[in-house]
Amino acid sequence: MAARRRRHTADEIVAILQEHTGGVTAQEVIRRHGISLDTLYRWKRKYGGVDRPELHRLQALEDENRRLKRLVADQALNIQVLKDALGKEW
């Protein structure tokens, strides 16, 4: 039977990493939270040194970036539709 994947929130990940940097061994952290050593170190690469306010700012920037990319894609599509409707090559 496969293990059930649990999706940790970014806040939970930061708390787990702070626990590890606070002096708790990696083996204790992975046992306590039911994660693998690879997961712990992957999180450490991604979120290492980030505290909660920085994390929320990073998430807000990622959301804004996603929204802006969608707007650019929509604009490019609109431009292409207009060019096709006009029948001209630009």
Steps between C-alpha positions, in 0.01 A plus 500: 500500500642837401558765761251784503650828381436793724536846364657730758427870485789738455452622859528142628814446294663814640408390855651155441819655362525739795464202730789330319722809512409540868710198587272201441673231295385428145410142598274623780331757276425253220369241747281752681348646184489187285711635216807362324851631537495597131185706559658678796806599301292598194295730723821633651630593151174670410399665829828509694554827684148627427281615786121532492471866385747438218313184408169685469667770292654233274162331456337833415768569240456153348122553480547840335753354256254222408225758444722721285614205286135413438430861397792499256382170349146638461633815333718300260199288409286810442769651275523178299121486457494859379781436253319193368175695468668778307669251272826689495841375579685727738 
